[in-house]
Amino acid sequence: MINPLLSIQNSPTKFLKPPLSFVSRQQQQQQEERQRKNNTLFTVDTKPRRATTFACLSISRRRRNNDGGVSESGETAARFEQGGGKKAISILCGLGYWVQGSRCFPWLALNFHMVHTLALQPSTLQLVQYSCLLPMVAKPLYGVLSDVLYIGSGRRVPYIAIGAFLQVLAWGSMGIFQGAREVLPSLIAFVLLSNLGASITEVAKDALVAEYGLRYQINGLQSYALMASAAGGVLGNLLGGYLLLTAPPKFSFLVFSGLLALQLVVSLSSKEESFDLPRIVETSSVLDSVKKQLSNLTQAVQADEISQPLIWAAVSIAMVPLLSGSVFCYQTQVLNLEPSVIGSSKVIGQLMLLGLTVVYDRYLKTLPMRPLIHIIQLSYGLSILLDFILVKQINLRLGISNEVYVLCFSSLAEILAQFKILPFAVRLASMCPRGCEGSVTSFLASALCLSQIVSAFLGVGLANLIGITSSNYSNLSSGILIQSLAALIPLCFLHFVPMSEPVIEKEGKRGISKRSRRNRRVGRVVDKEIVAYRRERESEEAQR
């Protein structure tokens, strides 16, 4: 009988393999359980571990942000609101834009002063008005300095304070000293100083609003700024028309100086550190920083997404000859309209601008940009003909008095010209490269201001060509027709305007394209990395 033990010993020995598949399956299940809790993707990589780890961490962080986790921007915004920074920046910028809109009432007094006291011709009046805007053409320089040059611990608020101080000095001098307002060269010098301060303040405010919107992923803040400016224009024109009836123009200058002094106090009491905006690390000299910032501005402006709409906006303003000085003199010298009527017409215009801005922010901001600009430009060209009706006195044949007509329709063309800029301002502010907010927004303002100066000079040339003077307005209607036709020409090259607004993505979704998200859902092999969805792995194991 054969011993079974001996048979076992003599038979070839077969060792069983350890159950690696079972162990690996358990490891895979444990790893998938951890991945499911973290709501991340499972990756099996055949490449060096270091490169893949950073990619996985990036995807994991974004997914957690999207699924209810607290993102970095959300934590920063919470700390910002708790620290009172939101209230401080709202007061600073809201008051600043309100005062900026209120500049219309000292300018209304200044226009009456130049027409009635200094007896300027319509062309000379318009020439003085728009020549004094030259400091605003240098806004890109102020923007570059605001981007790279800190004054104390801030690079926005100190510039607002400097601009407010210069305006207080200019308007206060014109209100106190008689020679400052009754001698034309000195008057021009102080108006230039006022516009220099206003341009510095506007650049700093616009950059602060753009930087704040980019920092906290808020699009369209420029519409709220325009609302504050329109609200200031409403009160300013009401106050200006009333003051001109009861007091000389110098009193209007002093009242506006008081408002500017209030803005100066608020800006001096504001601390830019409370806004929680990123601080630029200064690693080079101021001159090198300015050169680098100018280079960055040049590169940003050369991009088609910025340059083409900017060119269209500037050209659409520059090619329309402006006759505002002639129309103003016609209303005051021929129609003998009271300052209160003209001021009230500006009030109604600012109310219309405020209403249009609210409608744009709520309903029109999501519309394609090109059709919207097409409608606005066409409406602007047709609204210029409202002055033609006034000059030809067609309104009297319809039973509408000059006072009522000017009150209701006189400011419509001006308001549409201002409203047309809003979509471009929102677009460029949302596309500003980080660190170039002041440079890009100031470049837009400078280009538009230069366009207005060119338009005013063309209007002066047209007025002289057709013979418009303070005693002869017979050809004013022909000039208005030319102006209306010129406003329709920009519709021929509307293809420079983009169709849609750029969309600011939330931080949790930024950097992940639709194609990448589609690949994450279905799984694919990319650079020898197998990226599979957990559900697909479970189905494979079930088949085994």
Buried (B, 14 or more C-beta within 10 A) or exposed (E): EEEEEEEEEEEEEEEEEEEEEEEEEEEBEEEBEEBEEEBBBBBEBEEEEEEBEEBBEEBBBBBBBBEEEEBEBBEBBEEBEEBEBBEBBEEBBBBBBBBBBBBBBBBBBBBBBBBEEBEBBBBBBBBBBBBBBBBBBBBBBBBBBBBBBBBEEBBBBBBBBBBBBBBBBBBBBBBEBEEBBBEEEBBEBBBBBBBBBBBBBBBBBBBBBBBBBBBBBBBBBBBBBBBBBBBBBBBBBBBBBBBBEEEBBBBBBBBBBEBBBBBBEBBEEBEBEBBBBEEBEEEEEEEEBBBBBBEBBEEBBEEEEBEBBBBBBBBBBBBBBBBBBBBBBBBBBBBEBEBBBBBBBBBBBBBBBBEBBBEBBEEBBEBEBBEBBBEBBBBBBBBBBBBBBBBEEEBEEEEBEBBEBBBBBBBBBBBBBBBBBBBBBBBBBBBBBEBBBBBBBBBBBBBBBBBBBBBBBBBBEBBEEBEBBBEEBEBBBBBBEBBBEBBBBBEEEBEBBBEEBBEBEEBBEEEBEEEEEEBBEEBEEEEEBBBBBBEEBEEEEEEE
